[in-house]
Amino acid sequence: QNATLAASEINPALHATLTRPEQMDGADYRRAATPLLLLRRAVPEIFYAYTLIPGPQGPRFVLDSSRFVRNPGDSTPVAPIGELYDEAPAAARTALRSGEVTVSRDPYTDRWGTFLSSFAPFRDGSGRVAGVVGIDISLARLHDYLQPLRVSLALALGGSALVAALAALG
């Protein structure tokens, strides 16, 4: 849903004008990235939000929210406009090809880390897929988020087992 929401807010005409890395310092880049930035602020669990466009050799980056919002401890480089994403997961390639929302079923690792991701297409004025919004959830961050829930569940199950054993003895 998050990727779909951000994709619905991308301005495809503005997005299409971003073709060179030096544009990353301009007002158009920031304006085009606004839906990704709003999403990152609203959903802190999102580690990366970006856009990809199809290319002859594979998906290429256009927008990268990390240009404006960095994760604590993240020193990886921001993907410049036009950089080939040769490590793109199958879900990204499928979304670009099919025009349908896709979600990575299994974690994948690239040079930025290990993630579960979703990809939602956005279309140009003629209805063709102009690109996709990619949303990454870091497995390390997800593990940190789920750890207290796992401990609580283990304690609850252990407590229930102890109560059941005491009741059986009684």
N, C-alpha and C positions, 0 to 999 in steps of 0.2 A: 504494500500500500504506500509506503514512504517513497519508493522509487516512482510509482505511478503518479503520486501527488506532485513530486518535483518535476517530472516529465511534462505534466499538464501545464506547468507554469513557465517552461522554457519558451523563449521567443525564437522560433526556428529561423526567421529572417535575420535577426541580430546575430544568432549563433553562427550562421553561414558566413558572416563577414569576418569571423575570427580565423585567420589562416596563417598567421606568422607569430613566432614566439615573442617578438618585441611588443606585440599588442597586449601582452599580459600586464603591462603597466598602465594601460589606458582605462578610461571611464567605461567604454563599451564592454570590456572584459568583466569589470566589476558588476555592471548592470546585468549582463548575461548570467553571471554566477549567483545573483541574488537568490533565486529559488533554492540553490544548493546551500547557501549560507543560512538562510532561514530554517531549512530542514536540520542542519547541523546544530543550530542553537536550540531547536525544539526537541530534538532527540539526541541526547548526549551519547548514547550507545553507538551511534554511527561513527565509525572511525574515519572513513573516507567517503566523499561524494564527488562525482566527476561525470563528464560526458565523453562519449566515444562516437566517432563517425566511422562508417565503412570506408575501407581503402583497398586498392588492388592487392597489397601484401598482407592486409589484415586490419584490425581496428586501430584507430589513431585517436589520441587524446585531443580534446579541445579545452574544456574547462576542468579545473582542479581546485576544489574548495580549500585545499591545503595552502594555496597561495595567500589566503587570508586568515585561516583558522588552523593552527597547528595542534597536534595532540601532544600531551606531556611526554617528554622523552623521545619524540619522533624527530630524528634528524635526517630522514630520507629526503632525497631531492623531490621537488615539485615537478610533475610531468609537464613539460612545455607543450604548447600548441603544436600539433602535427607529429608528436613523437609516436612511433609505432609501438603498439602494445602487443608484442609477439608472445607474451605469456598470458594473454587474455584467456580466461576460463571459457569452457564450452558454452556456458550459459550466456555469456556476452555475445559470442559469435552467433548463437541461435537467435537471440533477441534481434540482432541487427539483420539477420537473414529473414526471419519469419515475421517480424513486426509484432511479436507477442511478448508479454511480460514473461520473464524466465527467472528462476531462482536456482542457485547452485545447490545441488542436493548433497554434495560432499564438500568438505573443506578443501581449498586449494592454496598452494603457496606460490608466491611470486617474490620479486625482489623487495616488496614493501612489507611482507609478512604472510600470515596464514589467515584466511577469511572464509566466511560464508557471505554470499552476495546476492543481490537482486538487480535485475536490469529491466527498465521500462522504456519502450520506444517513444520518440516524439516525431511528428511528421511535418513535412513542409507544406506549402500552400496547395500543392497538387495531390497531397495524400500519400506521397512516398515517405518511407522511413528516412528521416534526416540524420538520426542518431539515436543513442540510448543514454539514459541516466543510469549510472552505476552507483549502488549503495553497498558499502562494505562494513561488515561487523567483524571486528578482530576476535579470533578465537581466544587469545590471551585475555582480552577484556571480558568476553563472554564467560570464560572460566572464572574470572575474579567475581563477576556479577552473580554467577550461579553457586559459587562455593558456600556462602552462608545459607542458601536454600537447601543445599545438599546436607550440610551439617544439621540444620533444623529437622529435616526429614529423617535423618539417621537417629537423632535424639528422640524424635516422636515415635519412630518404630521401635527403638530400643525400650523406651518407657512403656509402650503398649505391650511389648513382649513380657516385660517384667511384671506388669500388673496382671496380665493373663496367667503367668506362671504362679504368682502369689494367690490368685483366685482359685487356680486348680489345686494348689496345696491346701487351701482353706476349705 
